[in-house]
């Protein structure tokens, strides 16, 4: 092997040996703390009913509030996304 390939091979071999040692000792293998990659949940955005009424000409009611709630309970996600003007 050339010098550069030999160096990278030795680094990888050392890294793998360290992983095996840590596994045998029962140490965690995380490279980063999971909380460092955690994003807080997005806030709930409330609809501006006055603006919705202005755009659609009438109050807008979610379909899931109508008798079709059974479809939502059974996992029909599309039932939640449809709106109608009342």
Rosetta blueprint (number, residue, H / E / L):
1 X L
2 X L
3 X H
4 X H
5 X H
6 X H
7 X H
8 X H
9 X H
10 X H
11 X H
12 X H
13 X H
14 X H
15 X H
16 X H
17 X H
18 X H
19 X H
20 X H
21 X H
22 X H
23 X H
24 X H
25 X H
26 X L
27 X L
28 X L
29 X L
30 X L
31 X L
32 X L
33 X L
34 X H
35 X H
36 X H
37 X H
38 X L
39 X L
40 X L
41 X L
42 X L
43 X L
44 X L
45 X L
46 X L
47 X L
48 X L
49 X H
50 X H
51 X H
52 X H
53 X H
54 X H
55 X H
56 X H
57 X L
58 X L
59 X L
60 X E
61 X E
62 X E
63 X H
64 X H
65 X H
66 X L
67 X L
68 X L
69 X H
70 X H
71 X H
72 X H
73 X H
74 X L
75 X L
76 X L
77 X L
78 X H
79 X H
80 X H
81 X H
82 X L
83 X E
84 X E
85 X E
86 X L
